[in-house]
Amino acid sequence: MQSFDDRFLGALGRVHNGAQARAAVQEAAESFETFNLDIMYALPGQTEADVVKDLETALAFQPPHISIYHLTIEPNTYFAKFPPVVPEDDTAYEMLDRITAMTGAAGMQRYEISAYARPGHQCFHNTNYWQFGDYLGIGAGAHGKLSFAHRIVRQTKLRDPQRYMEAALAGRALASDDDVRRKDLPFEYMLNALRLRGGFALQDYLDRTGLPISTIRPALDAAQRKGLGVEEAGRIVPTGRGFDFLSDLQELFLGDA
């Protein structure tokens, strides 16, 4: 199994040498006010001791932000066809608990389901996604979300770069341009907003979706009965249990609006 040094810096370039990895992180730390490290856990053959070593190596660089992701086996991939042996769910939860404890001891807060940051270093770009904000998709394969007075649109650009460039010059670069159905808006909003540890303001839900709070009231009540979320000072906040079982919390909002 590769060491953390040999795999954790893919986001900063295809680095395969431990010394190069350390040099790249050191350069980022010296050159930028903030930077991020991407780390994965629950990998094939990985133990909790491996996770601890990975985090110790990462935290030694005093990163302002760390994104930590559970390995996901996607359909139509090599791993989907030939599934590797990965840690059991209980072991993966223990890994995540250890990650949260270690980052917390290092002065980092888990402000999003997969993101840990020092004060003032939360990711503005991703936070816009999680708050159901709008964004332009520019470039081959890019996704965008735009809100208008009476509708919300999701767009996708053509994926193949050559086709995209030819179509863009002709003013036809979109591969899809779909309105989000009104009945799907509550679930779409919750897929994003509930990823934040601080939850969301009820007023933000109304402003971002154009829907009244009554469209989610039954689900909010169910979340509180199940101990997955609480309503306080006009905000909906996932409980610790709700954060651990986020999919169960989000699923409550699948009903028709």
C-alpha positions as CSV (number, residue, x, y, z in Angstrom):
1,M,0.0,0.0,0.0
2,Q,1.3,3.5,-0.9
3,S,2.2,5.8,1.9
4,F,0.3,9.0,2.4
5,D,3.3,11.0,1.0
6,D,2.9,9.3,-2.3
7,R,-0.8,9.9,-2.8
8,F,-2.2,12.9,-0.9
9,L,-1.1,15.6,-3.3
10,G,-2.9,14.7,-6.5
11,A,-4.8,18.0,-6.4
12,L,-1.5,19.9,-6.5
13,G,-0.2,17.9,-9.5
14,R,0.6,14.4,-10.3
15,V,3.3,13.9,-7.7
16,H,4.5,10.4,-7.1
17,N,7.6,11.0,-4.9
18,G,7.4,11.7,-1.2
19,A,10.1,14.4,-1.3
20,Q,8.4,16.2,-4.2
21,A,5.1,16.0,-2.3
22,R,6.6,17.7,0.8
23,A,8.3,20.3,-1.4
24,A,5.0,21.1,-3.2
25,V,3.1,21.6,0.1
26,Q,5.9,23.6,1.6
27,E,5.9,25.9,-1.5
28,A,2.1,26.3,-1.3
29,A,2.3,27.2,2.3
30,E,5.0,29.8,1.6
31,S,3.3,31.3,-1.5
32,F,-0.4,31.5,-0.6
33,E,-2.4,32.9,2.3
34,T,-4.5,29.7,2.3
35,F,-4.4,26.3,0.6
36,N,-6.2,23.0,0.8
37,L,-5.1,19.4,1.1
38,D,-7.4,16.6,-0.2
39,I,-7.3,13.3,1.7
40,M,-9.3,10.1,1.3
41,Y,-10.1,7.4,3.9
42,A,-11.7,4.0,4.0
43,L,-9.4,2.9,1.2
44,P,-8.7,-0.7,0.3
45,G,-6.5,-2.3,3.0
46,Q,-6.4,0.9,5.1
47,T,-6.4,0.6,8.8
48,E,-7.2,3.2,11.5
49,A,-3.4,3.4,12.2
50,D,-2.9,4.3,8.6
51,V,-5.4,7.1,8.9
52,V,-3.7,8.4,12.0
53,K,-0.3,8.4,10.2
54,D,-1.9,10.2,7.2
55,L,-3.4,12.9,9.4
56,E,-0.2,13.4,11.4
57,T,1.7,13.9,8.1
58,A,-0.9,16.3,6.8
59,L,-1.3,18.3,10.0
60,A,2.5,18.7,10.3
61,F,2.2,21.2,7.4
62,Q,-0.3,23.2,9.4
63,P,-2.8,23.5,6.5
64,P,-5.5,26.1,6.8
65,H,-8.0,23.8,5.1
66,I,-8.4,20.0,4.6
67,S,-11.0,18.2,2.6
68,I,-11.5,14.6,3.7
69,Y,-13.5,12.2,1.6
70,H,-14.8,8.7,2.1
71,L,-13.9,6.5,-0.8
72,T,-17.0,6.1,-3.1
73,I,-17.2,3.3,-5.6
74,E,-18.9,4.8,-8.7
75,P,-20.8,2.8,-11.3
76,N,-19.1,2.0,-14.6
77,T,-15.6,2.1,-13.1
78,Y,-13.0,-0.5,-12.7
79,F,-13.7,-0.7,-8.9
80,A,-17.4,-1.2,-9.6
81,K,-16.5,-4.2,-11.9
82,F,-13.9,-5.6,-9.5
83,P,-14.8,-4.4,-6.0
84,P,-11.9,-4.1,-3.7
85,V,-12.0,-5.1,0.0
86,V,-12.6,-1.8,1.9
87,P,-13.1,-1.2,5.6
88,E,-16.5,-2.1,7.0
89,D,-18.9,0.8,7.8
90,D,-18.3,0.7,11.6
91,T,-14.5,0.9,11.0
92,A,-15.0,3.8,8.5
93,Y,-17.1,5.6,11.2
94,E,-14.3,5.1,13.7
95,M,-11.8,6.5,11.2
96,L,-13.9,9.6,10.7
97,D,-14.3,10.1,14.5
98,R,-10.5,9.9,14.7
99,I,-10.1,12.4,11.9
100,T,-12.5,14.8,13.5
101,A,-10.8,14.5,16.9
102,M,-7.3,15.1,15.4
103,T,-8.3,18.1,13.3
104,G,-10.1,19.6,16.2
105,A,-7.1,19.2,18.5
106,A,-5.1,21.0,15.7
107,G,-7.5,24.0,15.9
108,M,-9.6,23.1,12.8
109,Q,-13.4,23.0,12.8
110,R,-15.5,20.6,10.8
111,Y,-17.8,23.2,9.2
112,E,-19.0,21.0,6.4
113,I,-19.5,17.2,6.1
114,S,-16.2,16.7,4.4
115,A,-14.3,20.0,5.2
116,Y,-12.2,21.1,8.1
117,A,-10.7,24.6,8.4
118,R,-9.0,27.0,10.7
119,P,-11.0,30.2,11.5
120,G,-11.3,32.4,8.5
121,H,-10.3,29.8,6.0
122,Q,-13.6,28.2,5.0
123,C,-13.9,27.7,1.3
124,F,-16.0,30.5,-0.2
125,H,-16.4,28.8,-3.5
126,N,-17.8,25.6,-2.2
127,T,-19.8,27.4,0.5
128,N,-21.7,29.1,-2.3
129,Y,-22.7,25.6,-3.6
130,W,-23.8,24.5,-0.2
131,Q,-25.9,27.6,0.3
132,F,-27.7,26.9,-3.0
133,G,-26.1,29.9,-4.6
134,D,-25.8,30.5,-8.4
135,Y,-22.7,29.8,-10.4
136,L,-21.7,29.9,-14.1
137,G,-20.3,26.8,-15.8
138,I,-17.5,27.9,-18.2
139,G,-15.6,25.4,-20.2
140,A,-16.0,21.9,-21.6
141,G,-18.1,19.7,-19.3
142,A,-18.8,22.6,-16.9
143,H,-22.0,22.7,-14.8
144,G,-23.9,25.9,-13.9
145,K,-26.9,26.9,-11.8
146,L,-28.9,30.1,-12.5
147,S,-31.9,31.5,-10.7
148,F,-34.5,33.6,-12.3
149,A,-37.7,35.2,-11.1
150,H,-39.9,32.2,-11.6
151,R,-37.5,29.3,-12.2
152,I,-34.1,27.8,-11.4
153,V,-32.0,26.3,-14.3
154,R,-29.2,23.8,-14.3
155,Q,-26.9,23.8,-17.3
156,T,-24.2,21.5,-18.6
157,K,-21.7,22.3,-21.3
158,L,-20.5,19.7,-23.9
159,R,-17.9,17.5,-22.4
160,D,-15.6,16.9,-25.4
161,P,-13.2,19.9,-25.7
162,Q,-13.1,19.9,-29.5
163,R,-16.9,19.7,-29.8
164,Y,-17.3,22.3,-27.1
165,M,-15.0,24.8,-28.8
166,E,-16.7,24.3,-32.2
167,A,-20.2,24.6,-30.6
168,A,-19.2,27.6,-28.5
169,L,-18.1,29.5,-31.5
170,A,-21.5,28.8,-33.0
171,G,-23.3,29.8,-29.8
172,R,-24.5,26.2,-29.0
173,A,-22.2,25.0,-26.3
174,L,-24.9,23.7,-24.0
175,A,-25.4,19.9,-23.7
176,S,-28.4,20.4,-21.4
177,D,-30.5,23.3,-20.1
178,D,-33.1,22.0,-17.6
179,D,-35.5,23.7,-15.2
180,V,-35.4,22.3,-11.7
181,R,-39.0,21.1,-11.0
182,R,-40.8,22.9,-8.2
183,K,-41.4,19.6,-6.4
184,D,-37.7,18.8,-6.5
185,L,-36.5,22.1,-5.0
186,P,-36.8,21.2,-1.3
187,F,-34.7,18.0,-1.7
188,E,-32.1,19.8,-4.0
189,Y,-31.8,22.6,-1.4
190,M,-31.3,20.1,1.5
191,L,-28.7,18.1,-0.5
192,N,-26.6,21.2,-0.2
193,A,-27.5,23.2,2.8
194,L,-27.6,20.3,5.3
195,R,-24.0,19.6,4.5
196,L,-23.1,22.6,6.6
197,R,-22.6,22.1,10.3
198,G,-24.3,25.4,11.0
199,G,-27.3,24.4,8.9
200,F,-29.4,27.1,7.2
201,A,-31.7,30.0,8.0
202,L,-35.4,29.4,7.2
203,Q,-35.4,32.8,5.4
204,D,-32.6,31.6,3.2
205,Y,-34.7,28.6,2.1
206,L,-37.5,31.0,1.1
207,D,-35.1,33.4,-0.7
208,R,-33.2,30.7,-2.6
209,T,-36.1,28.5,-3.6
210,G,-39.1,30.9,-3.7
211,L,-41.1,28.3,-1.7
212,P,-42.9,28.8,1.6
213,I,-41.7,27.1,4.7
214,S,-44.9,25.0,4.7
215,T,-43.4,22.9,1.9
216,I,-40.8,21.5,4.3
217,R,-42.6,21.8,7.6
218,P,-43.6,18.1,7.8
219,A,-40.0,17.0,7.1
220,L,-38.6,19.5,9.6
221,D,-40.9,18.1,12.3
222,A,-39.9,14.6,11.4
223,A,-36.3,15.5,11.6
224,Q,-36.7,16.8,15.1
225,R,-38.8,13.8,16.2
226,K,-36.0,11.5,15.0
227,G,-33.3,13.6,16.6
228,L,-31.6,14.4,13.3
229,G,-32.1,18.2,13.3
230,V,-33.2,21.0,15.6
231,E,-34.9,24.4,14.9
232,E,-33.4,27.2,16.8
233,A,-33.4,31.0,16.4
234,G,-34.9,30.7,12.9
235,R,-32.3,28.2,11.7
236,I,-32.4,24.5,11.0
237,V,-29.2,22.8,12.3
238,P,-28.3,19.1,12.0
239,T,-27.7,17.4,15.3
240,G,-24.5,15.3,15.8
241,R,-26.6,12.2,14.9
242,G,-28.0,14.1,11.9
243,F,-24.5,14.9,10.7
244,D,-23.4,11.3,11.1
245,F,-26.5,10.0,9.2
246,L,-26.8,12.9,6.8
247,S,-28.4,10.8,4.0
248,D,-31.2,9.8,6.4
249,L,-31.8,13.4,7.2
250,Q,-31.8,14.6,3.6
251,E,-34.1,11.7,2.6
252,L,-36.9,13.2,4.8
253,F,-37.2,16.0,2.2
254,L,-37.9,13.8,-0.8
255,G,-41.7,14.2,-0.6
256,D,-43.6,16.4,-3.0
257,A,-43.6,20.1,-2.5
